[in-house]
Amino acid sequence: VVKVVMLARDDGRGPARVQLKRVNTCRLVSCPIHDGKGPDNLRFPERPSDWTFTSRQVLTLFNCTLAGPLPSSLASITTLTTLDVASSGFNGFIPDIFSNKPNLAYIRLGFNNFTGTIPSSLWQLSSPLEIDFSNNRLNGDIIAPASYAAKRSTLAITTINLVSLSILDLSHNKFSGSIPSAFGTFVNLQTLKLDYNKLVGSIPASDYVGMRLQVFSASHNRLDGPFPSIMVTSISTLVSMDVSYNHLSSGLISTLPPNIIVMHVEQNCFMSTLLFVPSSWCDSSSSISCSPQNSSCVSSSSSLSSTFSSSSASSSSSSSSSSSSSSSSS
């Protein structure tokens, strides 16, 4: 095991060559390594010959001020169980390094500057428990369709078998296209975060009913269609849902299941009073958010709460008039 914490190198001699043999675990944590000309000049070893510890199982480069692309030579390390390069300054495309890794369980590439699409080989893995690609600049479809793959001579995804996956975080990127219905096959998925992207279309709620989701967030996208009420009523493990800041326009339910602790539906396009957030959801003691509608929606009312108030006031006024009339008649 090699573990380096708080390492700083500034001797002007350039990046060190990685030559470690018979190492199973390599962890570099909070290591502002640079070559005397600034951290952006360090490049991680790219040549397979520089990776002599090819039998290692854990590679952690968390919070290191590295730069450049993730080495494609990582593809040759078939024994990896953990790949954690979060917050380390990597950029460029993510190379196709996920093939032939039967034991890879933890993949953390968040908080870097990766661009492009997710390699299709990621979805072919059989053992991941956690995948975190959050806070990058990834774009395109989350799971590339077969037609896309054919045009680019990449792997066409025919089967996805991530039955062990429990955490999938793709938030804070630039993904477009729709939310894949294939996620419904991840039966042990507990956390699914898709917020702050550019996703469109409806939420494929019916495909997710058999899951064990606890947290689902897809806020700040461009989703439309109905509120995924079947997820709320049918997934008994669900405790938190955030679909705020979208363009959902119908389907709200009148009763909130007891398992729900946090629910965010604000800033959508619910326009009919029959489809507004039930007043019982807006109790001050709850974590249910009932803020104004999405400003891009065309609505006769400025907010959910003002509509409820207007409706109540109108009803009250009507009752008063009726009562007054009655008294006069008497």
Salt bridges, closest charged atoms under 4 A:
ASP10 OD1 - HIS34 ND1 3.97
ASP11 OD1 - ARG9 NE 3.15
ASP11 OD2 - ARG13 NH2 2.51
ASP50 OD1 - ARG17 NH1 2.88
ASP50 OD2 - ARG47 NE 3.35
ASP84 OD2 - ARG108 NH1 3.67
GLU130 OE2 - ARG108 NE 3.10
GLU266 OE2 - HIS264 ND1 3.39
